[in-house]
């Protein structure tokens, strides 16, 4: 369970760093957004790396949760408490990230969900 808690902490940390390093200006002007990325290339590269690590880890966690739920349904048994706790942890992480940065979290979560569904090979 400690490894799973570390995974959720890393997911939150990656999302938080992404939100802090990639700022979305309001009102949104595409030129201003690209200029801010070009002016700070190291920050952009680091944020991209953190985004990549975070969405790969989140996709893997989502894939494991989906496969675990599928196996539980195929065996016709009730979903275990540990699986529900993992869903709850993921929901809490993303609710906190939604509160911190809506647009970045939507992109982060949607790409992670898409990657997690694609990675299911069974």
Secondary structure, 3 states (H helix, E strand, C coil): CHHHHHHHHHHHHHHHHHHHHCCCCCCCCHHHHHHHHHHCHHHHHHHHHHHHHHHHHHHHHHHHHHHHHHHHHHCCCCCCHHHHHHHHHHHHHHHHHHHHCHHHHHHHHHHHHHHHHHCCCC
